[in-house]
Amino acid sequence: MQLLELKKPNATLARILPEQDPRPGVRYVPSQYALSFSHRGKAYVYHTLTGQLVEAAPLEAGEWNEGNEALIRGLFLVPKGKDECAYYNSISSLMRTLKQKPANQGFVILPTLRCNARCVYCYEEGREQSTMTPDNVERTLRYIIDTHRREPIWISWFGGEPLLCPDIIDRICAGLQEAGLEYRCGVVSNGSLITPAIVDKMTGPWNIKQIQISMDGAETDYIARKNYRVYRDYYHSVMESISRMSEAGIDVTIRCNVEESNWDGIPRFLEDLREGVSNKEHVRLYFCALNHVRASEDDVAMWKKIVEARPLIAAAGFNANNAYGSGMSFRVFHCMADGNTVVIEPDGSLYPCEHCPPEGRFGNIWDETVDETHRAAFCRADRTFEKCRDCPFLPICTNFSNCPTKDRHCRQVRELTVLDDLRWYIDHRVEENLEPAEADETIC
């Protein structure tokens, strides 16, 4: 029996996975990575390891027969007793070897930890609000030139609010140009300091390709939650800047951090965005539960609201594709740290992730040597927590790394978001009458 395929397996995985030929007398059971679900009266199965999506009835255990042969060959059914966690780990190890990344594949630079806002949920709360000294700026530039491992060099400007320090961005970009190096940049910002002159810098010497801007709800919620030191109607001016950047070809992602206290204002917020952002061509919007919500007993309830709001994003005219980035690709490397990005703090300290605790520091820009062993230990991929061994979402999750963000009910949350992505994908494949796509491969 042929399977009706909506998404093909990942091409690289398809080449390296051992074939699973059906064997007489062997009892086959549904794979732990076979996620069965229904949508609009039809039944589907998605394989979270291979990335294949097929239309098929709910899986049943049994011996090889004509009706289940394709499911066996596609790894949707596996021999009873198979250690699928060990199987995944072996495949993951092989993929990491094939796609191996040398150190210093990209750089996240924090020119300052100062900010003109005082967000009520600030992720940098309690840290010294330092700014790079001129000496540290020059040493950061030299460190990038000496240690980068690919071109174009990727730099993400982070903070604090990085646009408080345009002179630092100017200097490092100019230094890379003087060294004859190709580079591309992104930035994470609250958007309040973006002017037409800054957009000119972005499309010019800064070579900004993408920006993430945080806007946390309708106007009253935005003002209260951003808590700017001096407020100048940033709610509307940020929207104007988003339009200006989109018109200039910069990919803009609006991140709206949510919890119960600002959720009721979301419809008003979306209406304001619909009216206030005139050019939506390069604009994507998504909601994200705040970390304290994700760690609470109410995390599933919040994520349900986020999932149910997805149609509202599209109705407001914004891109809602891959709303969570959760389950439509095989993850070779699981996060920024795993992908060998280097975070450079204002004092020159080096970290594998911008959210690392102080003990994650593995070196600084002033020393010629760094502790690579300590760096690698931050995101280990050679072990799996016991609680994760039988999880269907193991191939697309990071819960066995040292990621500081934790979901209290991780499986339930992951199931919500993955199934929503899959149903969205099915609807758009049908609407556009497209051939099955190859499963994506997310390198990091």
C-alpha positions as a Markdown table, in Angstrom:
| # | Residue | x | y | z |
|---|---|---|---|---|
| 1 | Met | 0.0 | 0.0 | 0.0 |
| 2 | Gln | 1.4 | 3.4 | -1.0 |
| 3 | Leu | 1.3 | 6.2 | 1.5 |
| 4 | Leu | -0.3 | 9.5 | 0.6 |
| 5 | Glu | 2.6 | 11.8 | 1.3 |
| 6 | Leu | 2.3 | 15.5 | 2.3 |
| 7 | Lys | 5.8 | 16.0 | 3.4 |
| 8 | Lys | 8.8 | 13.9 | 2.3 |
| 9 | Pro | 11.5 | 12.7 | 4.7 |
| 10 | Asn | 14.6 | 14.8 | 5.2 |
| 11 | Ala | 16.8 | 14.1 | 2.2 |
| 12 | Thr | 20.0 | 13.7 | 4.2 |
| 13 | Leu | 18.4 | 11.4 | 6.7 |
| 14 | Ala | 16.9 | 9.4 | 4.0 |
| 15 | Arg | 20.3 | 8.7 | 2.6 |
| 16 | Ile | 21.9 | 7.6 | 5.9 |
| 17 | Leu | 19.1 | 5.9 | 7.8 |
| 18 | Pro | 19.5 | 2.1 | 7.7 |
| 19 | Glu | 16.7 | 0.5 | 5.7 |
| 20 | Gln | 14.1 | -1.2 | 7.7 |
| 21 | Asp | 12.9 | -4.2 | 5.7 |
| 22 | Pro | 9.8 | -6.0 | 6.9 |
| 23 | Arg | 10.6 | -9.3 | 8.5 |
| 24 | Pro | 8.1 | -12.2 | 8.8 |
| 25 | Gly | 7.2 | -13.2 | 12.4 |
| 26 | Val | 8.3 | -9.9 | 13.9 |
| 27 | Arg | 5.7 | -7.9 | 15.9 |
| 28 | Tyr | 5.7 | -4.2 | 14.9 |
| 29 | Val | 4.4 | -1.4 | 17.1 |
| 30 | Pro | 3.9 | 2.3 | 16.5 |
| 31 | Ser | 7.2 | 4.2 | 16.8 |
| 32 | Gln | 7.5 | 6.6 | 19.7 |
| 33 | Tyr | 8.3 | 9.3 | 17.0 |
| 34 | Ala | 5.1 | 8.6 | 15.1 |
| 35 | Leu | 2.7 | 11.3 | 16.0 |
| 36 | Ser | -0.9 | 10.5 | 15.0 |
| 37 | Phe | -3.6 | 13.2 | 14.7 |
| 38 | Ser | -6.7 | 14.1 | 12.9 |
| 39 | His | -7.6 | 17.3 | 10.9 |
| 40 | Arg | -10.7 | 18.2 | 9.0 |
| 41 | Gly | -12.0 | 14.6 | 9.1 |
| 42 | Lys | -8.8 | 13.0 | 7.9 |
| 43 | Ala | -6.1 | 11.0 | 9.8 |
| 44 | Tyr | -2.4 | 11.8 | 9.6 |
| 45 | Val | 0.9 | 10.6 | 11.0 |
| 46 | Tyr | 4.0 | 12.7 | 11.4 |
| 47 | His | 7.4 | 11.3 | 12.1 |
| 48 | Thr | 9.3 | 13.7 | 14.3 |
| 49 | Leu | 12.6 | 12.1 | 13.5 |
| 50 | Thr | 12.4 | 11.8 | 9.7 |
| 51 | Gly | 10.1 | 14.7 | 9.1 |
| 52 | Gln | 7.8 | 12.7 | 6.9 |
| 53 | Leu | 4.0 | 13.5 | 7.0 |
| 54 | Val | 1.5 | 11.1 | 5.6 |
| 55 | Glu | -2.2 | 10.6 | 5.5 |
| 56 | Ala | -2.8 | 7.3 | 7.3 |
| 57 | Ala | -5.2 | 5.8 | 9.8 |
| 58 | Pro | -4.1 | 5.5 | 13.4 |
| 59 | Leu | -1.3 | 3.0 | 13.7 |
| 60 | Glu | -1.9 | -0.5 | 14.9 |
| 61 | Ala | 0.5 | -3.1 | 16.2 |
| 62 | Gly | 0.9 | -6.3 | 14.3 |
| 63 | Glu | 3.0 | -8.5 | 12.1 |
| 64 | Trp | 4.1 | -7.6 | 8.6 |
| 65 | Asn | 1.3 | -7.6 | 6.1 |
| 66 | Glu | 0.5 | -5.9 | 2.8 |
| 67 | Gly | -1.4 | -3.1 | 4.5 |
| 68 | Asn | 1.5 | -2.0 | 6.8 |
| 69 | Glu | 4.6 | -2.6 | 4.7 |
| 70 | Ala | 5.0 | 1.1 | 3.7 |
| 71 | Leu | 4.6 | 2.2 | 7.3 |
| 72 | Ile | 7.3 | -0.3 | 8.4 |
| 73 | Arg | 9.7 | 0.9 | 5.7 |
| 74 | Gly | 8.9 | 4.5 | 6.7 |
| 75 | Leu | 9.8 | 3.8 | 10.4 |
| 76 | Phe | 6.3 | 4.6 | 11.5 |
| 77 | Leu | 6.1 | 1.0 | 12.8 |
| 78 | Val | 9.2 | -0.5 | 14.5 |
| 79 | Pro | 10.0 | -3.9 | 16.0 |
| 80 | Lys | 8.6 | -4.3 | 19.5 |
| 81 | Gly | 11.3 | -3.6 | 22.1 |
| 82 | Lys | 13.5 | -1.4 | 19.9 |
| 83 | Asp | 15.5 | 1.2 | 21.9 |
| 84 | Glu | 14.4 | 4.2 | 19.9 |
| 85 | Cys | 16.2 | 6.7 | 22.1 |
| 86 | Ala | 19.6 | 4.9 | 21.4 |
| 87 | Tyr | 18.6 | 4.8 | 17.7 |
| 88 | Tyr | 17.9 | 8.6 | 17.6 |
| 89 | Asn | 21.2 | 9.3 | 19.5 |
| 90 | Ser | 23.2 | 7.3 | 17.0 |
| 91 | Ile | 21.5 | 9.1 | 14.0 |
| 92 | Ser | 22.0 | 12.5 | 15.7 |
| 93 | Ser | 25.7 | 11.8 | 16.3 |
| 94 | Leu | 26.2 | 10.8 | 12.7 |
| 95 | Met | 24.4 | 13.9 | 11.5 |
| 96 | Arg | 26.4 | 16.2 | 13.8 |
| 97 | Thr | 29.6 | 14.6 | 12.3 |
| 98 | Leu | 28.4 | 15.2 | 8.8 |
| 99 | Lys | 27.4 | 18.8 | 9.5 |
| 100 | Gln | 30.1 | 19.5 | 12.1 |
| 101 | Lys | 30.6 | 23.2 | 12.9 |
| 102 | Pro | 34.0 | 24.6 | 13.9 |
| 103 | Ala | 34.1 | 27.0 | 16.8 |
| 104 | Asn | 33.1 | 30.7 | 16.2 |
| 105 | Gln | 30.5 | 30.3 | 13.5 |
| 106 | Gly | 28.9 | 33.5 | 14.5 |
| 107 | Phe | 29.0 | 36.2 | 17.1 |
| 108 | Val | 26.4 | 37.8 | 19.4 |
| 109 | Ile | 27.8 | 41.2 | 20.5 |
| 110 | Leu | 26.4 | 43.1 | 23.5 |
| 111 | Pro | 27.8 | 46.6 | 23.1 |
| 112 | Thr | 25.9 | 47.6 | 26.3 |
| 113 | Leu | 23.7 | 46.2 | 29.0 |
| 114 | Arg | 22.1 | 49.6 | 29.4 |
| 115 | Cys | 18.5 | 50.1 | 28.1 |
| 116 | Asn | 16.2 | 53.1 | 27.7 |
| 117 | Ala | 13.3 | 50.8 | 28.8 |
| 118 | Arg | 12.8 | 49.0 | 32.1 |
| 119 | Cys | 10.7 | 46.0 | 31.1 |
| 120 | Val | 8.8 | 44.5 | 34.0 |
| 121 | Tyr | 10.1 | 41.0 | 32.9 |
| 122 | Cys | 13.7 | 42.1 | 32.1 |
| 123 | Tyr | 15.9 | 39.1 | 31.4 |
| 124 | Glu | 19.0 | 41.2 | 32.4 |
| 125 | Glu | 17.6 | 42.4 | 35.7 |
| 126 | Gly | 20.2 | 42.7 | 38.4 |
| 127 | Arg | 23.2 | 42.8 | 36.1 |
| 128 | Glu | 25.6 | 45.7 | 36.0 |
| 129 | Gln | 24.5 | 48.0 | 33.2 |
| 130 | Ser | 28.0 | 48.3 | 31.6 |
| 131 | Thr | 29.0 | 49.5 | 28.2 |
| 132 | Met | 32.0 | 48.4 | 26.1 |
| 133 | Thr | 35.0 | 50.6 | 26.5 |
| 134 | Pro | 36.9 | 51.8 | 23.4 |
| 135 | Asp | 39.6 | 49.3 | 24.2 |
| 136 | Asn | 37.1 | 46.5 | 24.4 |
| 137 | Val | 35.5 | 47.6 | 21.1 |
| 138 | Glu | 38.9 | 47.3 | 19.4 |
| 139 | Arg | 39.7 | 44.0 | 21.0 |
| 140 | Thr | 36.3 | 42.6 | 20.1 |
| 141 | Leu | 37.0 | 43.6 | 16.5 |
| 142 | Arg | 40.4 | 41.9 | 16.6 |
| 143 | Tyr | 38.9 | 38.8 | 18.2 |
| 144 | Ile | 36.3 | 38.4 | 15.4 |
| 145 | Ile | 38.9 | 39.0 | 12.7 |
| 146 | Asp | 41.3 | 36.4 | 14.3 |
| 147 | Thr | 38.8 | 33.7 | 15.2 |
| 148 | His | 36.0 | 33.7 | 12.6 |
| 149 | Arg | 35.6 | 30.4 | 10.8 |
| 150 | Arg | 33.4 | 31.4 | 7.9 |
| 151 | Glu | 32.4 | 34.2 | 5.6 |
| 152 | Pro | 30.1 | 36.0 | 5.5 |
| 153 | Ile | 30.6 | 36.6 | 9.2 |
| 154 | Trp | 27.3 | 36.6 | 11.0 |
| 155 | Ile | 26.9 | 39.1 | 13.9 |
| 156 | Ser | 23.8 | 39.6 | 16.0 |
| 157 | Trp | 23.6 | 42.9 | 18.0 |
| 158 | Phe | 22.0 | 42.3 | 21.4 |
| 159 | Gly | 21.8 | 44.0 | 24.8 |
| 160 | Gly | 20.5 | 45.8 | 26.8 |
| 161 | Glu | 19.4 | 48.0 | 23.9 |
| 162 | Pro | 22.2 | 47.8 | 21.3 |
| 163 | Leu | 21.0 | 50.9 | 19.4 |
| 164 | Leu | 22.1 | 53.0 | 22.4 |
| 165 | Cys | 25.6 | 52.5 | 21.0 |
| 166 | Pro | 25.4 | 53.1 | 17.2 |
| 167 | Asp | 29.0 | 54.3 | 17.4 |
| 168 | Ile | 30.2 | 50.8 | 18.5 |
| 169 | Ile | 28.3 | 49.2 | 15.7 |
| 170 | Asp | 29.8 | 51.7 | 13.3 |
| 171 | Arg | 33.3 | 51.0 | 14.4 |
| 172 | Ile | 33.1 | 47.2 | 14.3 |
| 173 | Cys | 31.4 | 47.2 | 10.9 |
| 174 | Ala | 34.0 | 49.6 | 9.5 |
| 175 | Gly | 36.8 | 47.5 | 10.9 |
| 176 | Leu | 35.5 | 44.4 | 9.2 |
| 177 | Gln | 35.3 | 46.3 | 6.0 |
| 178 | Glu | 38.8 | 47.6 | 6.4 |
| 179 | Ala | 39.9 | 44.0 | 6.9 |
| 180 | Gly | 38.2 | 43.0 | 3.6 |
| 181 | Leu | 35.8 | 40.6 | 5.4 |
| 182 | Glu | 32.2 | 40.0 | 4.3 |
| 183 | Tyr | 29.7 | 40.2 | 7.1 |
| 184 | Arg | 25.9 | 40.2 | 7.7 |
| 185 | Cys | 24.1 | 41.4 | 10.8 |
| 186 | Gly | 20.9 | 41.0 | 12.8 |
| 187 | Val | 19.7 | 43.0 | 15.8 |
| 188 | Val | 17.4 | 42.5 | 18.7 |
| 189 | Ser | 15.9 | 45.8 | 19.8 |
| 190 | Asn | 12.9 | 47.4 | 21.4 |
| 191 | Gly | 12.7 | 49.5 | 18.3 |
| 192 | Ser | 12.3 | 52.9 | 20.0 |
| 193 | Leu | 15.5 | 54.4 | 18.8 |
| 194 | Ile | 15.1 | 53.5 | 15.1 |
| 195 | Thr | 15.0 | 56.6 | 13.0 |
| 196 | Pro | 15.2 | 57.1 | 9.2 |
| 197 | Ala | 19.0 | 57.7 | 9.6 |
| 198 | Ile | 19.4 | 54.4 | 11.6 |
| 199 | Val | 17.5 | 52.6 | 8.8 |
| 200 | Asp | 19.9 | 54.1 | 6.3 |
| 201 | Lys | 22.8 | 52.7 | 8.4 |
| 202 | Met | 21.0 | 49.3 | 8.6 |
| 203 | Thr | 20.7 | 49.0 | 4.8 |
| 204 | Gly | 24.2 | 50.5 | 4.4 |
| 205 | Pro | 27.3 | 49.9 | 6.4 |
| 206 | Trp | 25.7 | 47.8 | 9.1 |
| 207 | Asn | 24.3 | 45.4 | 6.5 |
| 208 | Ile | 21.3 | 44.4 | 8.7 |
| 209 | Lys | 19.3 | 41.5 | 7.2 |
| 210 | Gln | 16.9 | 40.9 | 10.0 |
| 211 | Ile | 15.7 | 42.5 | 13.2 |
| 212 | Gln | 13.6 | 41.3 | 16.1 |
| 213 | Ile | 11.5 | 43.9 | 17.9 |
| 214 | Ser | 9.7 | 43.3 | 21.2 |
| 215 | Met | 6.2 | 44.8 | 21.5 |
| 216 | Asp | 4.2 | 43.5 | 24.4 |
| 217 | Gly | 0.6 | 44.2 | 23.8 |
| 218 | Ala | -1.9 | 47.0 | 23.3 |
| 219 | Glu | -0.9 | 50.6 | 24.0 |
| 220 | Thr | -1.7 | 50.7 | 27.7 |
| 221 | Asp | 0.0 | 47.3 | 28.3 |
| 222 | Tyr | 2.9 | 48.3 | 26.1 |
| 223 | Ile | 3.5 | 51.5 | 28.1 |
| 224 | Ala | 3.2 | 49.8 | 31.4 |
| 225 | Arg | 5.3 | 46.8 | 30.6 |
| 226 | Lys | 8.1 | 48.5 | 28.7 |
| 227 | Asn | 8.3 | 51.2 | 31.4 |
| 228 | Tyr | 10.5 | 53.6 | 29.4 |
| 229 | Arg | 12.7 | 56.0 | 31.3 |
| 230 | Val | 11.3 | 58.7 | 29.1 |
| 231 | Tyr | 8.3 | 57.9 | 26.9 |
| 232 | Arg | 7.7 | 59.6 | 23.5 |
| 233 | Asp | 4.8 | 57.7 | 22.0 |
| 234 | Tyr | 7.1 | 54.8 | 21.0 |
| 235 | Tyr | 4.0 | 52.6 | 20.5 |
| 236 | His | 3.2 | 54.2 | 17.2 |
| 237 | Ser | 6.6 | 55.3 | 16.2 |
| 238 | Val | 7.9 | 51.7 | 16.5 |
| 239 | Met | 5.1 | 50.6 | 14.1 |
| 240 | Glu | 6.2 | 53.3 | 11.6 |
| 241 | Ser | 9.8 | 52.1 | 11.9 |
| 242 | Ile | 8.7 | 48.5 | 11.2 |
| 243 | Ser | 7.0 | 49.7 | 8.0 |
| 244 | Arg | 10.1 | 51.6 | 7.0 |
| 245 | Met | 12.4 | 48.6 | 7.6 |
| 246 | Ser | 10.1 | 46.3 | 5.7 |
| 247 | Glu | 10.0 | 48.7 | 2.8 |
| 248 | Ala | 13.8 | 48.7 | 2.8 |
| 249 | Gly | 13.8 | 44.9 | 2.6 |
| 250 | Ile | 14.8 | 44.1 | 6.2 |
| 251 | Asp | 13.1 | 41.0 | 7.6 |
| 252 | Val | 11.3 | 42.1 | 10.8 |
| 253 | Thr | 10.0 | 39.8 | 13.5 |
| 254 | Ile | 7.7 | 41.2 | 16.1 |
| 255 | Arg | 7.9 | 39.2 | 19.3 |
| 256 | Cys | 5.0 | 39.8 | 21.7 |
| 257 | Asn | 5.8 | 38.4 | 25.2 |
| 258 | Val | 2.5 | 37.4 | 26.9 |
| 259 | Glu | 1.0 | 36.4 | 30.2 |
| 260 | Glu | -2.5 | 36.6 | 31.6 |
| 261 | Ser | -2.1 | 40.3 | 32.6 |
| 262 | Asn | -1.7 | 41.5 | 29.0 |
| 263 | Trp | -3.6 | 38.8 | 27.1 |
| 264 | Asp | -7.0 | 40.5 | 27.0 |
| 265 | Gly | -5.5 | 43.4 | 25.0 |
| 266 | Ile | -4.1 | 41.2 | 22.2 |
| 267 | Pro | -7.1 | 41.8 | 19.8 |
| 268 | Arg | -6.7 | 45.5 | 20.2 |
| 269 | Phe | -2.9 | 45.2 | 19.7 |
| 270 | Leu | -3.4 | 43.2 | 16.5 |
| 271 | Glu | -5.8 | 45.8 | 15.2 |
| 272 | Asp | -3.4 | 48.6 | 15.9 |
| 273 | Leu | -0.6 | 46.7 | 14.1 |
| 274 | Arg | -2.8 | 46.1 | 11.2 |
| 275 | Glu | -3.5 | 49.8 | 10.8 |
| 276 | Gly | -0.1 | 51.1 | 12.0 |
| 277 | Val | 2.3 | 48.9 | 10.0 |
| 278 | Ser | 1.6 | 49.9 | 6.4 |
| 279 | Asn | 4.2 | 47.7 | 4.7 |
| 280 | Lys | 3.8 | 44.1 | 6.0 |
| 281 | Glu | 5.8 | 42.3 | 3.2 |
| 282 | His | 8.8 | 41.4 | 5.3 |
| 283 | Val | 7.1 | 41.3 | 8.7 |
| 284 | Arg | 6.4 | 38.2 | 10.9 |
| 285 | Leu | 4.7 | 38.2 | 14.2 |
| 286 | Tyr | 4.6 | 35.6 | 17.0 |
| 287 | Phe | 3.6 | 35.3 | 20.6 |
| 288 | Cys | 5.8 | 33.8 | 23.3 |
| 289 | Ala | 4.9 | 33.0 | 26.9 |
| 290 | Leu | 7.3 | 34.7 | 29.4 |
| 291 | Asn | 9.8 | 32.4 | 31.1 |
| 292 | His | 8.0 | 32.5 | 34.5 |
| 293 | Val | 4.8 | 31.4 | 32.8 |
| 294 | Arg | 6.6 | 28.6 | 31.0 |
| 295 | Ala | 7.9 | 27.4 | 34.3 |
| 296 | Ser | 4.5 | 27.6 | 36.0 |
| 297 | Glu | 1.5 | 25.2 | 36.4 |
| 298 | Asp | -0.4 | 27.5 | 34.0 |
| 299 | Asp | 2.0 | 27.1 | 31.0 |
| 300 | Val | -0.3 | 24.8 | 29.0 |
| 301 | Ala | -3.3 | 27.1 | 29.4 |
| 302 | Met | -1.2 | 30.1 | 28.1 |
| 303 | Trp | 0.1 | 28.1 | 25.1 |
| 304 | Lys | -3.4 | 27.1 | 24.2 |
| 305 | Lys | -4.4 | 30.7 | 24.0 |
| 306 | Ile | -1.3 | 31.4 | 21.9 |
| 307 | Val | -2.1 | 28.6 | 19.5 |
| 308 | Glu | -5.8 | 29.7 | 19.1 |
| 309 | Ala | -4.6 | 33.2 | 18.3 |
| 310 | Arg | -2.7 | 32.2 | 15.2 |
| 311 | Pro | -5.5 | 32.9 | 12.8 |
| 312 | Leu | -5.8 | 36.4 | 14.2 |
| 313 | Ile | -2.2 | 37.0 | 13.2 |
| 314 | Ala | -3.0 | 36.1 | 9.6 |
| 315 | Ala | -6.2 | 38.1 | 9.7 |
| 316 | Ala | -4.2 | 41.2 | 10.7 |
| 317 | Gly | -2.1 | 40.7 | 7.5 |
| 318 | Phe | 1.1 | 39.3 | 9.0 |
| 319 | Asn | 3.1 | 36.2 | 8.3 |
| 320 | Ala | 2.1 | 33.4 | 10.6 |
| 321 | Asn | 4.1 | 30.6 | 9.0 |
| 322 | Asn | 6.2 | 28.4 | 11.4 |
| 323 | Ala | 4.7 | 30.3 | 14.3 |
| 324 | Tyr | 6.8 | 28.4 | 16.9 |
| 325 | Gly | 9.6 | 26.9 | 14.9 |
| 326 | Ser | 8.8 | 23.8 | 16.8 |
| 327 | Gly | 8.4 | 20.7 | 14.7 |
| 328 | Met | 8.7 | 21.0 | 11.0 |
| 329 | Ser | 12.5 | 20.4 | 10.7 |
| 330 | Phe | 15.1 | 18.0 | 11.9 |
| 331 | Arg | 17.4 | 19.8 | 14.3 |
| 332 | Val | 21.1 | 18.9 | 13.8 |
| 333 | Phe | 22.2 | 21.5 | 16.3 |
| 334 | His | 19.8 | 22.5 | 19.0 |
| 335 | Cys | 20.5 | 26.1 | 19.8 |
| 336 | Met | 22.9 | 29.0 | 19.4 |
| 337 | Ala | 25.4 | 27.5 | 21.9 |
| 338 | Asp | 25.2 | 24.1 | 20.2 |
| 339 | Gly | 25.8 | 25.8 | 16.9 |
| 340 | Asn | 29.1 | 27.3 | 18.1 |
| 341 | Thr | 28.1 | 30.9 | 18.3 |
| 342 | Val | 30.2 | 33.1 | 20.6 |
| 343 | Val | 28.5 | 35.7 | 22.8 |
| 344 | Ile | 30.7 | 38.7 | 23.7 |
| 345 | Glu | 29.7 | 40.7 | 26.7 |
| 346 | Pro | 30.5 | 44.4 | 27.3 |
| 347 | Asp | 33.4 | 43.5 | 29.6 |
| 348 | Gly | 34.9 | 41.1 | 27.0 |
| 349 | Ser | 33.7 | 37.9 | 28.6 |
| 350 | Leu | 32.8 | 35.0 | 26.3 |
| 351 | Tyr | 29.7 | 32.8 | 26.7 |
| 352 | Pro | 28.0 | 30.2 | 24.5 |
| 353 | Cys | 24.6 | 31.8 | 25.0 |
| 354 | Glu | 23.2 | 35.2 | 25.8 |
| 355 | His | 21.1 | 33.7 | 28.6 |
| 356 | Cys | 24.0 | 31.8 | 30.2 |
| 357 | Pro | 24.5 | 32.1 | 34.0 |
| 358 | Pro | 27.9 | 33.5 | 35.1 |
| 359 | Glu | 29.3 | 30.0 | 35.5 |
| 360 | Gly | 28.9 | 29.5 | 31.7 |
| 361 | Arg | 31.8 | 31.9 | 31.0 |
| 362 | Phe | 34.5 | 30.1 | 29.0 |
| 363 | Gly | 37.0 | 32.8 | 28.2 |
| 364 | Asn | 37.5 | 36.5 | 27.3 |
| 365 | Ile | 38.6 | 38.5 | 24.3 |
| 366 | Trp | 41.9 | 39.4 | 25.9 |
| 367 | Asp | 43.3 | 35.8 | 26.2 |
| 368 | Glu | 44.6 | 33.8 | 23.4 |
| 369 | Thr | 43.2 | 30.6 | 24.8 |
| 370 | Val | 39.7 | 29.7 | 25.9 |
| 371 | Asp | 38.3 | 26.7 | 27.8 |
| 372 | Glu | 36.7 | 24.8 | 24.9 |
| 373 | Thr | 35.9 | 21.8 | 27.2 |
| 374 | His | 33.9 | 24.1 | 29.5 |
| 375 | Arg | 32.2 | 25.6 | 26.4 |
| 376 | Ala | 31.3 | 22.2 | 25.0 |
| 377 | Ala | 29.9 | 21.0 | 28.3 |
| 378 | Phe | 27.2 | 23.7 | 28.2 |
| 379 | Cys | 25.3 | 21.9 | 25.5 |
| 380 | Arg | 26.1 | 18.2 | 25.5 |
| 381 | Ala | 24.4 | 16.0 | 23.0 |
| 382 | Asp | 25.9 | 12.7 | 24.1 |
| 383 | Arg | 23.4 | 11.9 | 26.8 |
| 384 | Thr | 19.6 | 12.1 | 27.2 |
| 385 | Phe | 17.8 | 12.8 | 30.5 |
| 386 | Glu | 15.8 | 9.8 | 31.7 |
| 387 | Lys | 12.5 | 11.7 | 31.6 |
| 388 | Cys | 13.1 | 12.4 | 27.8 |
| 389 | Arg | 14.1 | 8.9 | 26.6 |
| 390 | Asp | 10.5 | 7.9 | 25.6 |
| 391 | Cys | 9.4 | 11.4 | 24.5 |
| 392 | Pro | 8.0 | 11.6 | 20.9 |
| 393 | Phe | 9.4 | 15.1 | 20.5 |
| 394 | Leu | 13.0 | 14.2 | 21.4 |
| 395 | Pro | 14.4 | 14.9 | 17.9 |
| 396 | Ile | 13.0 | 18.4 | 17.8 |
| 397 | Cys | 13.5 | 19.5 | 21.4 |
| 398 | Thr | 16.4 | 20.8 | 23.5 |
| 399 | Asn | 15.4 | 19.6 | 26.9 |
| 400 | Phe | 18.5 | 17.5 | 27.2 |
| 401 | Ser | 20.8 | 20.5 | 26.9 |
| 402 | Asn | 21.5 | 23.1 | 29.6 |
| 403 | Cys | 19.0 | 25.5 | 28.2 |
| 404 | Pro | 18.0 | 27.9 | 31.0 |
| 405 | Thr | 14.4 | 28.1 | 29.6 |
| 406 | Lys | 12.2 | 25.3 | 30.9 |
| 407 | Asp | 8.6 | 24.4 | 30.3 |
| 408 | Arg | 6.8 | 22.8 | 33.3 |
| 409 | His | 4.7 | 20.6 | 31.0 |
| 410 | Cys | 7.0 | 20.3 | 28.1 |
| 411 | Arg | 5.4 | 17.4 | 26.3 |
| 412 | Gln | 1.9 | 18.9 | 26.4 |
| 413 | Val | 3.2 | 22.3 | 25.2 |
| 414 | Arg | 5.3 | 20.7 | 22.4 |
| 415 | Glu | 2.3 | 18.7 | 21.2 |
| 416 | Leu | 0.1 | 21.8 | 21.1 |
| 417 | Thr | 2.6 | 23.8 | 19.0 |
| 418 | Val | 3.8 | 21.0 | 16.7 |
| 419 | Leu | 0.2 | 19.9 | 15.9 |
| 420 | Asp | -0.8 | 23.5 | 15.2 |
| 421 | Asp | 2.2 | 23.9 | 12.8 |
| 422 | Leu | 1.3 | 20.6 | 11.1 |
| 423 | Arg | -2.4 | 21.5 | 10.7 |
| 424 | Trp | -1.4 | 25.0 | 9.3 |
| 425 | Tyr | 0.9 | 23.3 | 6.9 |
| 426 | Ile | -1.7 | 20.8 | 5.7 |
| 427 | Asp | -4.2 | 23.6 | 5.1 |
| 428 | His | -1.8 | 25.6 | 3.0 |
| 429 | Arg | -0.6 | 22.6 | 1.0 |
| 430 | Val | -4.2 | 21.8 | 0.1 |
| 431 | Glu | -5.1 | 25.4 | -0.6 |
| 432 | Glu | -2.2 | 25.9 | -2.9 |
| 433 | Asn | -2.4 | 22.3 | -4.4 |
| 434 | Leu | 1.3 | 21.8 | -4.0 |
| 435 | Glu | 3.4 | 18.7 | -4.3 |
| 436 | Pro | 4.9 | 17.2 | -1.1 |
| 437 | Ala | 7.8 | 19.2 | 0.1 |
| 438 | Glu | 11.0 | 17.8 | 1.4 |
| 439 | Ala | 11.3 | 18.0 | 5.2 |
| 440 | Asp | 13.4 | 20.9 | 6.3 |
| 441 | Glu | 16.8 | 20.5 | 8.0 |
| 442 | Thr | 17.5 | 23.1 | 10.7 |
| 443 | Ile | 21.3 | 23.3 | 11.2 |
| 444 | Cys | 20.9 | 25.4 | 14.3 |
